[in-house]
């Protein structure tokens, strides 16, 4: 009675983790030095670190997206929110503001506002999530362009840039930030009842309302967290290149984030979520991209290979496909059993 | 066993993690018979049907249909063999027209194109056999549930099935519609079609069945000729020895009625809902809410629990005027509601038993104070033991429980919050006699604990069994109130019928 949930949790986590391992081993096969790590100037370097570092913005998006998808929603605006947050930070720096916490707060405030707008449209007005967030997905980039006056704002600001290129304890700063946000959101959802409420609302919003859960607030919370995570991703991306390009920051990343959540085993119909597995999903995607680049294969193959691997991973997660796949094995085993019985 | 059996099942077994759903079941259905399949919740009826129709795969045993071994991999394969099924919940696409639904997947063609006129003509003709004269070009969801159910049955019949499986087909039909269905079944019977019929209504079992097979705990208790099996023997077979609990009796008035009422309504009403609600419920008292379908039973429950907002009158809760704006505020002052539609408004199917049990209490405690895991498990264990809920483990998804166990889970959810008033809207709908008896017993037990209950029910027998007071509704208004010894089925019927309400 006690053992089963543990096994269930394990098997739910097993597939995404096995997939990640498989992709990493494949990378190692193609590029022998893939697992090499070295320390230069007190900082770790290597392809694995690169996977973590490059995956950081999408990982942040995926953390927020996990909660949103668990409420049976979707947030298409996360890429655009990255662009707005980036433009706001770059704008503040070029306007002469020097205080890094203040700049970061400015960026995060845009994420908060974006999340509140999405949450209000979906929670209060009852708009369909895909429509409501599509508005901000399109309008958001426009707003970012207005803030940056249609130009790419570049700046030089050592302290701010370190959020994107700096390091701490030998690890790149974006990786540290992801770890902090990941544990923070985990504690916020699992050490309180929020995670349970989110899953209840995603599984059955009517029943959740009937039993006294404030459904609007729960949805609002999910979109606000998604907004804040997107803004932080935008800050990292902006700090990384010391510039804000409203047209390109976070472009199409909403799709990578959704994909990562699905690769982590979540259902787009809402319900169960796992922050950790969503991050594993991000790492699968990033390990593929990095692996393809390292292998020396022309970049034009990147998207097609990625799509093929994604299909395989998703197929392996469907019980029915696994059942078919293992059918010959079972037949063999049964035949052997029958053979034993007759002999 | 009859050699000419259309369907013959031998040693059929099906395991689920922690549960033996079917244990070496033998069973046969002859051509041209109506065979009733009966049993309590979790007896294995649904599992048997799902194995037959290919929705589940059997673990052991053989199935023979028309003399040939079968093992349908999915419902479509079963349908091709000649086994058609109509489930309790109509699962046809409701956005398509009635005619489209009837011919879905087998549309008659003319010059390679779908012949819509033919589809409409034949659909209308088919439904006329059911004395159903409706516009077949309108979408299915524009008709009430009863009509949808008949359409689903008409479709199954028209698939020229050899074996027609009806899983609680009459749950949403009224008396006249049931009679129509039965006359069609008799017609089918005469053409050699076999009907396997699952229901909770024993009257209907005796009205239509030739033979009855009873399952209990996944095993077959026996197969009986319906004519030769007295009703009380049948109930014994289904229940084992819990029969006494079913005996209807009006409970003793515990004397608690002198206390201040938990709930008092003063001319409560809302536009497009119910009006003129004036009654009170004392601690330890069960008040029945009776009336025909559409008389405003559920609306009354919704109004009190804050799901709809009242326009007139007032609600006094423990002597203080209150006005719950939503279930949340109603729960906060000590109310609970088990809604009528268990599946869409009650259970959170994908979540586990433990989570479903703690949710209402957790919602009242607020998001910040998570109930410790240990306490959650205690609540789940207490619910499982006190209410005899059959779960394999505390994390089992509630969707996989039987109807009666789901209902008990929702009850347990509210009991965890220790409410002063519990509102039950049709607490025994769609659950079998065993769980039915247990829930009635529980209602009495809660009364003796001092809880106030408001129970809406369409079953007079049930209402008279537990109520200290019955409020009668007609045409969305309160038309009468019957108390104590005056409560009887006749008295309620008179009040519903109008005229000389006591």
Boltz contact constraints between the chains, C-beta under 6 A:
constraints:
  - contact:
      token1: [A, 1]
      token2: [B, 393]
      max_distance: 6.0
  - contact:
      token1: [A, 4]
      token2: [B, 393]
      max_distance: 6.0
  - contact:
      token1: [A, 5]
      token2: [B, 395]
      max_distance: 6.0
  - contact:
      token1: [A, 192]
      token2: [B, 367]
      max_distance: 6.0
  - contact:
      token1: [A, 192]
      token2: [B, 368]
      max_distance: 6.0
  - contact:
      token1: [A, 192]
      token2: [B, 370]
      max_distance: 6.0
  - contact:
      token1: [A, 193]
      token2: [B, 362]
      max_distance: 6.0
  - contact:
      token1: [A, 193]
      token2: [B, 367]
      max_distance: 6.0
  - contact:
      token1: [A, 193]
      token2: [B, 370]
      max_distance: 6.0
  - contact:
      token1: [A, 194]
      token2: [B, 367]
      max_distance: 6.0
  - contact:
      token1: [A, 200]
      token2: [B, 348]
      max_distance: 6.0
  - contact:
      token1: [A, 200]
      token2: [B, 359]
      max_distance: 6.0
  - contact:
      token1: [A, 203]
      token2: [B, 348]
      max_distance: 6.0
  - contact:
      token1: [A, 203]
      token2: [B, 350]
      max_distance: 6.0
  - contact:
      token1: [A, 203]
      token2: [B, 351]
      max_distance: 6.0
  - contact:
      token1: [A, 204]
      token2: [B, 348]
      max_distance: 6.0
  - contact:
      token1: [A, 206]
      token2: [B, 344]
      max_distance: 6.0
  - contact:
      token1: [A, 206]
      token2: [B, 345]
      max_distance: 6.0
  - contact:
      token1: [A, 207]
      token2: [B, 345]
      max_distance: 6.0
  - contact:
      token1: [A, 207]
      token2: [B, 346]
      max_distance: 6.0
  - contact:
      token1: [A, 207]
      token2: [B, 348]
      max_distance: 6.0
  - contact:
      token1: [A, 210]
      token2: [B, 327]
      max_distance: 6.0
  - contact:
      token1: [A, 210]
      token2: [B, 339]
      max_distance: 6.0
  - contact:
      token1: [A, 210]
      token2: [B, 345]
      max_distance: 6.0
  - contact:
      token1: [A, 211]
      token2: [B, 359]
      max_distance: 6.0
  - contact:
      token1: [A, 211]
      token2: [B, 360]
      max_distance: 6.0
  - contact:
      token1: [A, 211]
      token2: [B, 363]
      max_distance: 6.0
  - contact:
      token1: [A, 212]
      token2: [B, 327]
      max_distance: 6.0
  - contact:
      token1: [A, 212]
      token2: [B, 328]
      max_distance: 6.0
  - contact:
      token1: [A, 212]
      token2: [B, 331]
      max_distance: 6.0
  - contact:
      token1: [A, 212]
      token2: [B, 360]
      max_distance: 6.0
  - contact:
      token1: [A, 212]
      token2: [B, 363]
      max_distance: 6.0
  - contact:
      token1: [A, 213]
      token2: [B, 363]
      max_distance: 6.0
  - contact:
      token1: [A, 271]
      token2: [B, 350]
      max_distance: 6.0
